[in-house]
Amino acid sequence: GILKMDTPEMSIKEISFDQGFQYPLSKDKVYSIYVRKGSLTINGNSSAQDDFVLVNDSDLLNIESTEPGLLFIVESLADTGYKTYAQIMSERMAGR
């Protein structure tokens, strides 16, 4: 069947690259990035294969790399209008 997402303004992208690049972002969104392949620097922070990086409040993703790589990026609204799983769990843990 076809996968249909109910989450508003969410996108999932896979980006392959041969060298560093810049990718425009929106400050009202959160970018969850999984490094599937490569050794690179994301906005000044070193990352390698299987690393997970969260980018928010930024208008540019700056990737520095001298080798090919592959990123999996989930883009979602910073203010979702509803509580996320992470927020719910954080509240539960704080209530202990």
PDB file of N, CA, C and O in Angstrom:
ATOM      1  N   GLY A   1       0.810  -1.177   0.000  1.00  0.00           N
ATOM      2  CA  GLY A   1       0.000   0.000   0.000  1.00  0.00           C
ATOM      3  C   GLY A   1       0.861   1.251   0.000  1.00  0.00           C
ATOM      4  O   GLY A   1       2.086   1.187   0.110  1.00  0.00           O
ATOM      5  N   ILE A   2       0.205   2.370  -0.124  1.00  0.00           N
ATOM      6  CA  ILE A   2       0.872   3.668  -0.133  1.00  0.00           C
ATOM      7  C   ILE A   2       0.944   4.198   1.289  1.00  0.00           C
ATOM      8  O   ILE A   2      -0.028   4.112   2.040  1.00  0.00           O
ATOM      9  N   LEU A   3       2.091   4.744   1.656  1.00  0.00           N
ATOM     10  CA  LEU A   3       2.293   5.332   2.973  1.00  0.00           C
ATOM     11  C   LEU A   3       1.779   6.763   2.940  1.00  0.00           C
ATOM     12  O   LEU A   3       2.201   7.557   2.099  1.00  0.00           O
ATOM     13  N   LYS A   4       0.867   7.099   3.855  1.00  0.00           N
ATOM     14  CA  LYS A   4       0.348   8.455   3.948  1.00  0.00           C
ATOM     15  C   LYS A   4       0.678   8.991   5.326  1.00  0.00           C
ATOM     16  O   LYS A   4       0.374   8.355   6.336  1.00  0.00           O
ATOM     17  N   MET A   5       1.304  10.169   5.371  1.00  0.00           N
ATOM     18  CA  MET A   5       1.669  10.778   6.644  1.00  0.00           C
ATOM     19  C   MET A   5       0.591  11.769   7.056  1.00  0.00           C
ATOM     20  O   MET A   5       0.115  12.549   6.231  1.00  0.00           O
ATOM     21  N   ASP A   6       0.203  11.743   8.329  1.00  0.00           N
ATOM     22  CA  ASP A   6      -0.786  12.667   8.853  1.00  0.00           C
ATOM     23  C   ASP A   6      -0.149  13.906   9.464  1.00  0.00           C
ATOM     24  O   ASP A   6      -0.848  14.878   9.754  1.00  0.00           O
ATOM     25  N   THR A   7       1.147  13.891   9.663  1.00  0.00           N
ATOM     26  CA  THR A   7       1.845  15.009  10.272  1.00  0.00           C
ATOM     27  C   THR A   7       1.971  16.153   9.273  1.00  0.00           C
ATOM     28  O   THR A   7       2.520  15.968   8.187  1.00  0.00           O
ATOM     29  N   PRO A   8       1.465  17.342   9.631  1.00  0.00           N
ATOM     30  CA  PRO A   8       1.536  18.464   8.694  1.00  0.00           C
ATOM     31  C   PRO A   8       2.971  18.953   8.468  1.00  0.00           C
ATOM     32  O   PRO A   8       3.784  18.985   9.391  1.00  0.00           O
ATOM     33  N   GLU A   9       3.251  19.322   7.255  1.00  0.00           N
ATOM     34  CA  GLU A   9       4.526  19.914   6.853  1.00  0.00           C
ATOM     35  C   GLU A   9       5.746  19.108   7.288  1.00  0.00           C
ATOM     36  O   GLU A   9       6.738  19.676   7.745  1.00  0.00           O
ATOM     37  N   MET A  10       5.674  17.812   7.150  1.00  0.00           N
ATOM     38  CA  MET A  10       6.817  16.951   7.433  1.00  0.00           C
ATOM     39  C   MET A  10       7.294  16.359   6.123  1.00  0.00           C
ATOM     40  O   MET A  10       6.494  15.966   5.273  1.00  0.00           O
ATOM     41  N   SER A  11       8.614  16.299   5.968  1.00  0.00           N
ATOM     42  CA  SER A  11       9.159  15.653   4.775  1.00  0.00           C
ATOM     43  C   SER A  11      10.353  14.798   5.165  1.00  0.00           C
ATOM     44  O   SER A  11      11.035  15.059   6.156  1.00  0.00           O
ATOM     45  N   ILE A  12      10.583  13.784   4.370  1.00  0.00           N
ATOM     46  CA  ILE A  12      11.716  12.882   4.579  1.00  0.00           C
ATOM     47  C   ILE A  12      12.498  12.842   3.278  1.00  0.00           C
ATOM     48  O   ILE A  12      11.939  12.584   2.212  1.00  0.00           O
ATOM     49  N   LYS A  13      13.790  13.099   3.374  1.00  0.00           N
ATOM     50  CA  LYS A  13      14.634  13.149   2.183  1.00  0.00           C
ATOM     51  C   LYS A  13      15.906  12.345   2.393  1.00  0.00           C
ATOM     52  O   LYS A  13      16.413  12.219   3.508  1.00  0.00           O
ATOM     53  N   GLU A  14      16.397  11.814   1.306  1.00  0.00           N
ATOM     54  CA  GLU A  14      17.696  11.155   1.301  1.00  0.00           C
ATOM     55  C   GLU A  14      18.567  11.969   0.346  1.00  0.00           C
ATOM     56  O   GLU A  14      18.207  12.168  -0.814  1.00  0.00           O
ATOM     57  N   ILE A  15      19.714  12.438   0.839  1.00  0.00           N
ATOM     58  CA  ILE A  15      20.595  13.275   0.032  1.00  0.00           C
ATOM     59  C   ILE A  15      21.960  12.611  -0.075  1.00  0.00           C
ATOM     60  O   ILE A  15      22.623  12.359   0.931  1.00  0.00           O
ATOM     61  N   SER A  16      22.369  12.334  -1.306  1.00  0.00           N
ATOM     62  CA  SER A  16      23.718  11.806  -1.527  1.00  0.00           C
ATOM     63  C   SER A  16      24.581  12.937  -2.069  1.00  0.00           C
ATOM     64  O   SER A  16      24.092  13.834  -2.756  1.00  0.00           O
ATOM     65  N   PHE A  17      25.870  12.882  -1.752  1.00  0.00           N
ATOM     66  CA  PHE A  17      26.774  13.936  -2.194  1.00  0.00           C
ATOM     67  C   PHE A  17      28.174  13.380  -2.402  1.00  0.00           C
ATOM     68  O   PHE A  17      28.543  12.358  -1.824  1.00  0.00           O
ATOM     69  N   ASP A  18      28.951  14.070  -3.239  1.00  0.00           N
ATOM     70  CA  ASP A  18      30.329  13.677  -3.514  1.00  0.00           C
ATOM     71  C   ASP A  18      31.329  14.510  -2.736  1.00  0.00           C
ATOM     72  O   ASP A  18      32.466  14.089  -2.524  1.00  0.00           O
ATOM     73  N   GLN A  19      30.904  15.698  -2.309  1.00  0.00           N
ATOM     74  CA  GLN A  19      31.760  16.594  -1.525  1.00  0.00           C
ATOM     75  C   GLN A  19      30.865  17.516  -0.720  1.00  0.00           C
ATOM     76  O   GLN A  19      29.641  17.398  -0.777  1.00  0.00           O
ATOM     77  N   GLY A  20      31.456  18.424   0.024  1.00  0.00           N
ATOM     78  CA  GLY A  20      30.680  19.329   0.855  1.00  0.00           C
ATOM     79  C   GLY A  20      29.680  20.151   0.056  1.00  0.00           C
ATOM     80  O   GLY A  20      29.823  20.327  -1.154  1.00  0.00           O
ATOM     81  N   PHE A  21      28.672  20.648   0.752  1.00  0.00           N
ATOM     82  CA  PHE A  21      27.652  21.466   0.110  1.00  0.00           C
ATOM     83  C   PHE A  21      26.902  22.271   1.172  1.00  0.00           C
ATOM     84  O   PHE A  21      27.068  22.044   2.370  1.00  0.00           O
ATOM     85  N   GLN A  22      26.089  23.201   0.722  1.00  0.00           N
ATOM     86  CA  GLN A  22      25.228  23.958   1.611  1.00  0.00           C
ATOM     87  C   GLN A  22      23.777  23.681   1.236  1.00  0.00           C
ATOM     88  O   GLN A  22      23.446  23.533   0.059  1.00  0.00           O
ATOM     89  N   TYR A  23      22.910  23.612   2.255  1.00  0.00           N
ATOM     90  CA  TYR A  23      21.510  23.270   2.055  1.00  0.00           C
ATOM     91  C   TYR A  23      20.679  24.288   2.830  1.00  0.00           C
ATOM     92  O   TYR A  23      20.835  24.392   4.047  1.00  0.00           O
ATOM     93  N   PRO A  24      19.804  25.040   2.170  1.00  0.00           N
ATOM     94  CA  PRO A  24      19.015  26.055   2.879  1.00  0.00           C
ATOM     95  C   PRO A  24      18.006  25.427   3.837  1.00  0.00           C
ATOM     96  O   PRO A  24      17.378  24.415   3.525  1.00  0.00           O
ATOM     97  N   LEU A  25      17.864  26.047   5.008  1.00  0.00           N
ATOM     98  CA  LEU A  25      16.932  25.588   6.034  1.00  0.00           C
ATOM     99  C   LEU A  25      15.951  26.699   6.367  1.00  0.00           C
ATOM    100  O   LEU A  25      16.126  27.846   5.955  1.00  0.00           O
ATOM    101  N   SER A  26      14.930  26.345   7.108  1.00  0.00           N
ATOM    102  CA  SER A  26      13.949  27.299   7.595  1.00  0.00           C
ATOM    103  C   SER A  26      14.017  27.309   9.121  1.00  0.00           C
ATOM    104  O   SER A  26      13.991  26.251   9.749  1.00  0.00           O
ATOM    105  N   LYS A  27      14.104  28.494   9.718  1.00  0.00           N
ATOM    106  CA  LYS A  27      14.234  28.580  11.176  1.00  0.00           C
ATOM    107  C   LYS A  27      12.997  28.091  11.928  1.00  0.00           C
ATOM    108  O   LYS A  27      13.073  27.847  13.133  1.00  0.00           O
ATOM    109  N   ASP A  28      11.866  27.944  11.249  1.00  0.00           N
ATOM    110  CA  ASP A  28      10.664  27.465  11.928  1.00  0.00           C
ATOM    111  C   ASP A  28      10.528  25.941  11.849  1.00  0.00           C
ATOM    112  O   ASP A  28       9.481  25.382  12.174  1.00  0.00           O
ATOM    113  N   LYS A  29      11.600  25.285  11.413  1.00  0.00           N
ATOM    114  CA  LYS A  29      11.583  23.822  11.296  1.00  0.00           C
ATOM    115  C   LYS A  29      12.743  23.193  12.067  1.00  0.00           C
ATOM    116  O   LYS A  29      13.740  23.846  12.376  1.00  0.00           O
ATOM    117  N   VAL A  30      12.581  21.921  12.361  1.00  0.00           N
ATOM    118  CA  VAL A  30      13.609  21.112  13.021  1.00  0.00           C
ATOM    119  C   VAL A  30      14.056  20.062  12.011  1.00  0.00           C
ATOM    120  O   VAL A  30      13.230  19.473  11.314  1.00  0.00           O
ATOM    121  N   TYR A  31      15.363  19.829  11.934  1.00  0.00           N
ATOM    122  CA  TYR A  31      15.930  18.878  10.984  1.00  0.00           C
ATOM    123  C   TYR A  31      16.634  17.769  11.756  1.00  0.00           C
ATOM    124  O   TYR A  31      17.617  18.013  12.454  1.00  0.00           O
ATOM    125  N   SER A  32      16.128  16.568  11.624  1.00  0.00           N
ATOM    126  CA  SER A  32      16.720  15.387  12.245  1.00  0.00           C
ATOM    127  C   SER A  32      17.526  14.686  11.159  1.00  0.00           C
ATOM    128  O   SER A  32      16.971  14.220  10.163  1.00  0.00           O
ATOM    129  N   ILE A  33      18.832  14.617  11.357  1.00  0.00           N
ATOM    130  CA  ILE A  33      19.727  14.119  10.307  1.00  0.00           C
ATOM    131  C   ILE A  33      20.437  12.851  10.769  1.00  0.00           C
ATOM    132  O   ILE A  33      21.075  12.824  11.821  1.00  0.00           O
ATOM    133  N   TYR A  34      20.312  11.817   9.967  1.00  0.00           N
ATOM    134  CA  TYR A  34      21.018  10.562  10.225  1.00  0.00           C
ATOM    135  C   TYR A  34      22.080  10.401   9.140  1.00  0.00           C
ATOM    136  O   TYR A  34      21.770  10.427   7.949  1.00  0.00           O
ATOM    137  N   VAL A  35      23.328  10.235   9.558  1.00  0.00           N
ATOM    138  CA  VAL A  35      24.437  10.059   8.609  1.00  0.00           C
ATOM    139  C   VAL A  35      24.505   8.581   8.239  1.00  0.00           C
ATOM    140  O   VAL A  35      24.955   7.749   9.027  1.00  0.00           O
ATOM    141  N   ARG A  36      24.053   8.271   7.036  1.00  0.00           N
ATOM    142  CA  ARG A  36      24.050   6.874   6.578  1.00  0.00           C
ATOM    143  C   ARG A  36      25.414   6.447   6.067  1.00  0.00           C
ATOM    144  O   ARG A  36      25.788   5.280   6.182  1.00  0.00           O
ATOM    145  N   LYS A  37      26.169   7.403   5.493  1.00  0.00           N
ATOM    146  CA  LYS A  37      27.481   7.077   4.943  1.00  0.00           C
ATOM    147  C   LYS A  37      28.340   8.335   4.962  1.00  0.00           C
ATOM    148  O   LYS A  37      27.864   9.431   4.665  1.00  0.00           O
ATOM    149  N   GLY A  38      29.599   8.162   5.311  1.00  0.00           N
ATOM    150  CA  GLY A  38      30.543   9.260   5.210  1.00  0.00           C
ATOM    151  C   GLY A  38      31.082   9.754   6.531  1.00  0.00           C
ATOM    152  O   GLY A  38      30.591   9.407   7.605  1.00  0.00           O
ATOM    153  N   SER A  39      32.101  10.569   6.419  1.00  0.00           N
ATOM    154  CA  SER A  39      32.710  11.265   7.537  1.00  0.00           C
ATOM    155  C   SER A  39      32.690  12.731   7.148  1.00  0.00           C
ATOM    156  O   SER A  39      33.274  13.114   6.135  1.00  0.00           O
ATOM    157  N   LEU A  40      32.021  13.557   7.948  1.00  0.00           N
ATOM    158  CA  LEU A  40      31.799  14.933   7.538  1.00  0.00           C
ATOM    159  C   LEU A  40      31.680  15.862   8.730  1.00  0.00           C
ATOM    160  O   LEU A  40      31.703  15.422   9.880  1.00  0.00           O
ATOM    161  N   THR A  41      31.554  17.139   8.449  1.00  0.00           N
ATOM    162  CA  THR A  41      31.304  18.149   9.463  1.00  0.00           C
ATOM    163  C   THR A  41      29.969  18.802   9.135  1.00  0.00           C
ATOM    164  O   THR A  41      29.750  19.266   8.016  1.00  0.00           O
ATOM    165  N   ILE A  42      29.082  18.833  10.121  1.00  0.00           N
ATOM    166  CA  ILE A  42      27.766  19.449   9.956  1.00  0.00           C
ATOM    167  C   ILE A  42      27.713  20.697  10.825  1.00  0.00           C
ATOM    168  O   ILE A  42      27.734  20.611  12.052  1.00  0.00           O
ATOM    169  N   ASN A  43      27.645  21.848  10.184  1.00  0.00           N
ATOM    170  CA  ASN A  43      27.625  23.137  10.887  1.00  0.00           C
ATOM    171  C   ASN A  43      28.728  23.227  11.942  1.00  0.00           C
ATOM    172  O   ASN A  43      28.497  23.689  13.059  1.00  0.00           O
ATOM    173  N   GLY A  44      29.929  22.778  11.570  1.00  0.00           N
ATOM    174  CA  GLY A  44      31.092  22.896  12.440  1.00  0.00           C
ATOM    175  C   GLY A  44      31.311  21.739  13.405  1.00  0.00           C
ATOM    176  O   GLY A  44      32.303  21.729  14.134  1.00  0.00           O
ATOM    177  N   ASN A  45      30.402  20.760  13.423  1.00  0.00           N
ATOM    178  CA  ASN A  45      30.531  19.618  14.335  1.00  0.00           C
ATOM    179  C   ASN A  45      30.832  18.343  13.554  1.00  0.00           C
ATOM    180  O   ASN A  45      30.137  18.015  12.592  1.00  0.00           O
ATOM    181  N   SER A  46      31.872  17.629  13.974  1.00  0.00           N
ATOM    182  CA  SER A  46      32.273  16.393  13.293  1.00  0.00           C
ATOM    183  C   SER A  46      31.213  15.316  13.454  1.00  0.00           C
ATOM    184  O   SER A  46      30.658  15.129  14.537  1.00  0.00           O
ATOM    185  N   SER A  47      30.942  14.612  12.365  1.00  0.00           N
ATOM    186  CA  SER A  47      29.983  13.516  12.365  1.00  0.00           C
ATOM    187  C   SER A  47      30.511  12.393  11.495  1.00  0.00           C
ATOM    188  O   SER A  47      31.309  12.622  10.586  1.00  0.00           O
ATOM    189  N   ALA A  48      30.064  11.188  11.775  1.00  0.00           N
ATOM    190  CA  ALA A  48      30.492  10.017  11.009  1.00  0.00           C
ATOM    191  C   ALA A  48      29.286   9.107  10.787  1.00  0.00           C
ATOM    192  O   ALA A  48      28.194   9.368  11.292  1.00  0.00           O
ATOM    193  N   GLN A  49      29.496   8.060  10.043  1.00  0.00           N
ATOM    194  CA  GLN A  49      28.436   7.102   9.743  1.00  0.00           C
ATOM    195  C   GLN A  49      27.724   6.661  11.015  1.00  0.00           C
ATOM    196  O   GLN A  49      28.364   6.384  12.029  1.00  0.00           O
ATOM    197  N   ASP A  50      26.397   6.596  10.958  1.00  0.00           N
ATOM    198  CA  ASP A  50      25.500   6.191  12.035  1.00  0.00           C
ATOM    199  C   ASP A  50      25.314   7.243  13.122  1.00  0.00           C
ATOM    200  O   ASP A  50      24.687   6.955  14.142  1.00  0.00           O
ATOM    201  N   ASP A  51      25.841   8.460  12.936  1.00  0.00           N
ATOM    202  CA  ASP A  51      25.578   9.549  13.875  1.00  0.00           C
ATOM    203  C   ASP A  51      24.206  10.147  13.595  1.00  0.00           C
ATOM    204  O   ASP A  51      23.713  10.108  12.468  1.00  0.00           O
ATOM    205  N   PHE A  52      23.597  10.701  14.642  1.00  0.00           N
ATOM    206  CA  PHE A  52      22.318  11.391  14.531  1.00  0.00           C
ATOM    207  C   PHE A  52      22.536  12.822  14.985  1.00  0.00           C
ATOM    208  O   PHE A  52      23.105  13.058  16.050  1.00  0.00           O
ATOM    209  N   VAL A  53      22.082  13.783  14.178  1.00  0.00           N
ATOM    210  CA  VAL A  53      22.278  15.200  14.473  1.00  0.00           C
ATOM    211  C   VAL A  53      20.933  15.909  14.401  1.00  0.00           C
ATOM    212  O   VAL A  53      20.151  15.679  13.478  1.00  0.00           O
ATOM    213  N   LEU A  54      20.668  16.768  15.375  1.00  0.00           N
ATOM    214  CA  LEU A  54      19.455  17.559  15.393  1.00  0.00           C
ATOM    215  C   LEU A  54      19.841  19.016  15.133  1.00  0.00           C
ATOM    216  O   LEU A  54      20.688  19.566  15.837  1.00  0.00           O
ATOM    217  N   VAL A  55      19.229  19.643  14.129  1.00  0.00           N
ATOM    218  CA  VAL A  55      19.528  21.034  13.784  1.00  0.00           C
ATOM    219  C   VAL A  55      18.231  21.821  13.874  1.00  0.00           C
ATOM    220  O   VAL A  55      17.232  21.472  13.245  1.00  0.00           O
ATOM    221  N   ASN A  56      18.260  22.899  14.673  1.00  0.00           N
ATOM    222  CA  ASN A  56      17.100  23.794  14.744  1.00  0.00           C
ATOM    223  C   ASN A  56      17.591  25.232  14.851  1.00  0.00           C
ATOM    224  O   ASN A  56      18.765  25.479  15.126  1.00  0.00           O
ATOM    225  N   ASP A  57      16.683  26.173  14.630  1.00  0.00           N
ATOM    226  CA  ASP A  57      16.977  27.598  14.703  1.00  0.00           C
ATOM    227  C   ASP A  57      18.169  27.985  13.830  1.00  0.00           C
ATOM    228  O   ASP A  57      19.026  28.762  14.250  1.00  0.00           O
ATOM    229  N   SER A  58      18.219  27.447  12.629  1.00  0.00           N
ATOM    230  CA  SER A  58      19.303  27.735  11.693  1.00  0.00           C
ATOM    231  C   SER A  58      18.714  27.913  10.295  1.00  0.00           C
ATOM    232  O   SER A  58      17.717  27.280   9.948  1.00  0.00           O
ATOM    233  N   ASP A  59      19.335  28.772   9.503  1.00  0.00           N
ATOM    234  CA  ASP A  59      18.831  28.976   8.144  1.00  0.00           C
ATOM    235  C   ASP A  59      19.721  28.342   7.075  1.00  0.00           C
ATOM    236  O   ASP A  59      19.465  28.474   5.878  1.00  0.00           O
ATOM    237  N   LEU A  60      20.786  27.641   7.535  1.00  0.00           N
ATOM    238  CA  LEU A  60      21.687  27.013   6.570  1.00  0.00           C
ATOM    239  C   LEU A  60      22.337  25.765   7.166  1.00  0.00           C
ATOM    240  O   LEU A  60      22.810  25.782   8.303  1.00  0.00           O
ATOM    241  N   LEU A  61      22.355  24.699   6.398  1.00  0.00           N
ATOM    242  CA  LEU A  61      23.072  23.482   6.765  1.00  0.00           C
ATOM    243  C   LEU A  61      24.366  23.493   5.966  1.00  0.00           C
ATOM    244  O   LEU A  61      24.345  23.450   4.736  1.00  0.00           O
ATOM    245  N   ASN A  62      25.483  23.548   6.662  1.00  0.00           N
ATOM    246  CA  ASN A  62      26.788  23.589   6.008  1.00  0.00           C
ATOM    247  C   ASN A  62      27.479  22.243   6.208  1.00  0.00           C
ATOM    248  O   ASN A  62      27.869  21.891   7.322  1.00  0.00           O
ATOM    249  N   ILE A  63      27.625  21.500   5.120  1.00  0.00           N
ATOM    250  CA  ILE A  63      28.263  20.188   5.151  1.00  0.00           C
ATOM    251  C   ILE A  63      29.657  20.307   4.560  1.00  0.00           C
ATOM    252  O   ILE A  63      29.822  20.729   3.415  1.00  0.00           O
ATOM    253  N   GLU A  64      30.652  19.938   5.339  1.00  0.00           N
ATOM    254  CA  GLU A  64      32.036  19.914   4.857  1.00  0.00           C
ATOM    255  C   GLU A  64      32.473  18.458   4.773  1.00  0.00           C
ATOM    256  O   GLU A  64      32.385  17.713   5.749  1.00  0.00           O
ATOM    257  N   SER A  65      32.947  18.061   3.590  1.00  0.00           N
ATOM    258  CA  SER A  65      33.393  16.688   3.388  1.00  0.00           C
ATOM    259  C   SER A  65      34.270  16.618   2.150  1.00  0.00           C
ATOM    260  O   SER A  65      34.074  17.365   1.191  1.00  0.00           O
ATOM    261  N   THR A  66      35.230  15.721   2.182  1.00  0.00           N
ATOM    262  CA  THR A  66      36.089  15.505   1.014  1.00  0.00           C
ATOM    263  C   THR A  66      35.820  14.137   0.400  1.00  0.00           C
ATOM    264  O   THR A  66      36.538  13.695  -0.497  1.00  0.00           O
ATOM    265  N   GLU A  67      34.779  13.473   0.894  1.00  0.00           N
ATOM    266  CA  GLU A  67      34.435  12.142   0.387  1.00  0.00           C
ATOM    267  C   GLU A  67      32.927  12.034   0.186  1.00  0.00           C
ATOM    268  O   GLU A  67      32.170  12.822   0.753  1.00  0.00           O
ATOM    269  N   PRO A  68      32.489  11.074  -0.609  1.00  0.00           N
ATOM    270  CA  PRO A  68      31.053  10.887  -0.817  1.00  0.00           C
ATOM    271  C   PRO A  68      30.345  10.514   0.486  1.00  0.00           C
ATOM    272  O   PRO A  68      30.934   9.921   1.389  1.00  0.00           O
ATOM    273  N   GLY A  69      29.076  10.875   0.553  1.00  0.00           N
ATOM    274  CA  GLY A  69      28.294  10.558   1.736  1.00  0.00           C
ATOM    275  C   GLY A  69      26.815  10.480   1.417  1.00  0.00           C
ATOM    276  O   GLY A  69      26.377  10.773   0.304  1.00  0.00           O
ATOM    277  N   LEU A  70      26.053  10.073   2.433  1.00  0.00           N
ATOM    278  CA  LEU A  70      24.615   9.918   2.274  1.00  0.00           C
ATOM    279  C   LEU A  70      23.936  10.323   3.585  1.00  0.00           C
ATOM    280  O   LEU A  70      24.287   9.823   4.653  1.00  0.00           O
ATOM    281  N   LEU A  71      22.963  11.231   3.493  1.00  0.00           N
ATOM    282  CA  LEU A  71      22.220  11.708   4.654  1.00  0.00           C
ATOM    283  C   LEU A  71      20.746  11.365   4.511  1.00  0.00           C
ATOM    284  O   LEU A  71      20.196  11.370   3.410  1.00  0.00           O
ATOM    285  N   PHE A  72      20.127  11.072   5.622  1.00  0.00           N
ATOM    286  CA  PHE A  72      18.693  10.853   5.712  1.00  0.00           C
ATOM    287  C   PHE A  72      18.173  11.992   6.577  1.00  0.00           C
ATOM    288  O   PHE A  72      18.541  12.085   7.749  1.00  0.00           O
ATOM    289  N   ILE A  73      17.319  12.869   6.027  1.00  0.00           N
ATOM    290  CA  ILE A  73      16.871  14.065   6.740  1.00  0.00           C
ATOM    291  C   ILE A  73      15.355  14.062   6.913  1.00  0.00           C
ATOM    292  O   ILE A  73      14.608  13.936   5.942  1.00  0.00           O
ATOM    293  N   VAL A  74      14.911  14.202   8.168  1.00  0.00           N
ATOM    294  CA  VAL A  74      13.500  14.360   8.472  1.00  0.00           C
ATOM    295  C   VAL A  74      13.299  15.821   8.873  1.00  0.00           C
ATOM    296  O   VAL A  74      13.913  16.316   9.817  1.00  0.00           O
ATOM    297  N   GLU A  75      12.431  16.488   8.133  1.00  0.00           N
ATOM    298  CA  GLU A  75      12.155  17.910   8.351  1.00  0.00           C
ATOM    299  C   GLU A  75      10.743  18.040   8.910  1.00  0.00           C
ATOM    300  O   GLU A  75       9.789  17.517   8.335  1.00  0.00           O
ATOM    301  N   SER A  76      10.614  18.754  10.055  1.00  0.00           N
ATOM    302  CA  SER A  76       9.294  18.935  10.656  1.00  0.00           C
ATOM    303  C   SER A  76       9.188  20.322  11.275  1.00  0.00           C
ATOM    304  O   SER A  76      10.197  20.983  11.518  1.00  0.00           O
ATOM    305  N   LEU A  77       7.961  20.754  11.526  1.00  0.00           N
ATOM    306  CA  LEU A  77       7.753  22.058  12.149  1.00  0.00           C
ATOM    307  C   LEU A  77       8.310  22.068  13.564  1.00  0.00           C
ATOM    308  O   LEU A  77       8.189  21.082  14.291  1.00  0.00           O
ATOM    309  N   ALA A  78       8.922  23.184  13.957  1.00  0.00           N
ATOM    310  CA  ALA A  78       9.438  23.313  15.317  1.00  0.00           C
ATOM    311  C   ALA A  78       8.278  23.379  16.310  1.00  0.00           C
ATOM    312  O   ALA A  78       8.347  22.794  17.390  1.00  0.00           O
ATOM    313  N   ASP A  79       7.223  24.085  15.945  1.00  0.00           N
ATOM    314  CA  ASP A  79       6.028  24.168  16.775  1.00  0.00           C
ATOM    315  C   ASP A  79       4.955  23.328  16.101  1.00  0.00           C
ATOM    316  O   ASP A  79       4.299  23.787  15.165  1.00  0.00           O
ATOM    317  N   THR A  80       4.777  22.121  16.565  1.00  0.00           N
ATOM    318  CA  THR A  80       3.874  21.174  15.911  1.00  0.00           C
ATOM    319  C   THR A  80       2.400  21.432  16.189  1.00  0.00           C
ATOM    320  O   THR A  80       1.538  20.974  15.439  1.00  0.00           O
ATOM    321  N   GLY A  81       2.104  22.164  17.265  1.00  0.00           N
ATOM    322  CA  GLY A  81       0.709  22.362  17.632  1.00  0.00           C
ATOM    323  C   GLY A  81       0.168  21.223  18.497  1.00  0.00           C
ATOM    324  O   GLY A  81      -0.986  21.249  18.925  1.00  0.00           O
ATOM    325  N   TYR A  82       1.004  20.240  18.746  1.00  0.00           N
ATOM    326  CA  TYR A  82       0.641  19.127  19.619  1.00  0.00           C
ATOM    327  C   TYR A  82       1.913  18.658  20.330  1.00  0.00           C
ATOM    328  O   TYR A  82       3.022  18.977  19.901  1.00  0.00           O
ATOM    329  N   LYS A  83       1.749  17.903  21.411  1.00  0.00           N
ATOM    330  CA  LYS A  83       2.902  17.399  22.139  1.00  0.00           C
ATOM    331  C   LYS A  83       3.523  16.231  21.394  1.00  0.00           C
ATOM    332  O   LYS A  83       2.826  15.329  20.930  1.00  0.00           O
ATOM    333  N   THR A  84       4.837  16.262  21.287  1.00  0.00           N
ATOM    334  CA  THR A  84       5.550  15.155  20.662  1.00  0.00           C
ATOM    335  C   THR A  84       5.783  14.059  21.699  1.00  0.00           C
ATOM    336  O   THR A  84       5.614  14.276  22.899  1.00  0.00           O
ATOM    337  N   TYR A  85       6.166  12.905  21.226  1.00  0.00           N
ATOM    338  CA  TYR A  85       6.485  11.793  22.119  1.00  0.00           C
ATOM    339  C   TYR A  85       7.591  12.203  23.104  1.00  0.00           C
ATOM    340  O   TYR A  85       7.511  11.899  24.294  1.00  0.00           O
ATOM    341  N   ALA A  86       8.620  12.894  22.600  1.00  0.00           N
ATOM    342  CA  ALA A  86       9.734  13.331  23.457  1.00  0.00           C
ATOM    343  C   ALA A  86       9.234  14.281  24.550  1.00  0.00           C
ATOM    344  O   ALA A  86       9.677  14.176  25.694  1.00  0.00           O
ATOM    345  N   GLN A  87       8.333  15.194  24.230  1.00  0.00           N
ATOM    346  CA  GLN A  87       7.789  16.118  25.216  1.00  0.00           C
ATOM    347  C   GLN A  87       6.956  15.387  26.270  1.00  0.00           C
ATOM    348  O   GLN A  87       7.067  15.672  27.462  1.00  0.00           O
ATOM    349  N   ILE A  88       6.135  14.458  25.834  1.00  0.00           N
ATOM    350  CA  ILE A  88       5.303  13.690  26.763  1.00  0.00           C
ATOM    351  C   ILE A  88       6.178  12.898  27.737  1.00  0.00           C
ATOM    352  O   ILE A  88       5.936  12.904  28.944  1.00  0.00           O
ATOM    353  N   MET A  89       7.190  12.222  27.204  1.00  0.00           N
ATOM    354  CA  MET A  89       8.076  11.435  28.060  1.00  0.00           C
ATOM    355  C   MET A  89       8.862  12.319  29.022  1.00  0.00           C
ATOM    356  O   MET A  89       9.066  11.949  30.178  1.00  0.00           O
ATOM    357  N   SER A  90       9.300  13.479  28.556  1.00  0.00           N
ATOM    358  CA  SER A  90      10.036  14.416  29.409  1.00  0.00           C
ATOM    359  C   SER A  90       9.155  14.882  30.569  1.00  0.00           C
ATOM    360  O   SER A  90       9.617  14.960  31.708  1.00  0.00           O
ATOM    361  N   GLU A  91       7.897  15.189  30.283  1.00  0.00           N
ATOM    362  CA  GLU A  91       6.960  15.604  31.335  1.00  0.00           C
ATOM    363  C   GLU A  91       6.718  14.479  32.339  1.00  0.00           C
ATOM    364  O   GLU A  91       6.642  14.723  33.543  1.00  0.00           O
ATOM    365  N   ARG A  92       6.598  13.259  31.847  1.00  0.00           N
ATOM    366  CA  ARG A  92       6.395  12.112  32.748  1.00  0.00           C
ATOM    367  C   ARG A  92       7.595  11.933  33.680  1.00  0.00           C
ATOM    368  O   ARG A  92       7.437  11.684  34.875  1.00  0.00           O
ATOM    369  N   MET A  93       8.789  12.062  33.114  1.00  0.00           N
ATOM    370  CA  MET A  93       9.998  11.871  33.920  1.00  0.00           C
ATOM    371  C   MET A  93      10.150  13.004  34.943  1.00  0.00           C
ATOM    372  O   MET A  93      10.619  12.764  36.055  1.00  0.00           O
ATOM    373  N   ALA A  94       9.768  14.209  34.593  1.00  0.00           N
ATOM    374  CA  ALA A  94       9.865  15.348  35.503  1.00  0.00           C
ATOM    375  C   ALA A  94       8.849  15.218  36.648  1.00  0.00           C
ATOM    376  O   ALA A  94       9.081  15.736  37.741  1.00  0.00           O
ATOM    377  N   GLY A  95       7.729  14.531  36.402  1.00  0.00           N
ATOM    378  CA  GLY A  95       6.685  14.368  37.404  1.00  0.00           C
ATOM    379  C   GLY A  95       6.983  13.314  38.443  1.00  0.00           C
ATOM    380  O   GLY A  95       6.225  13.146  39.398  1.00  0.00           O
ATOM    381  N   ARG A  96       8.077  12.604  38.268  1.00  0.00           N
ATOM    382  CA  ARG A  96       8.408  11.535  39.224  1.00  0.00           C
ATOM    383  C   ARG A  96       8.823  12.079  40.545  1.00  0.00           C
ATOM    384  O   ARG A  96       9.134  11.314  41.458  1.00  0.00           O
TER     385      ARG A  96
END
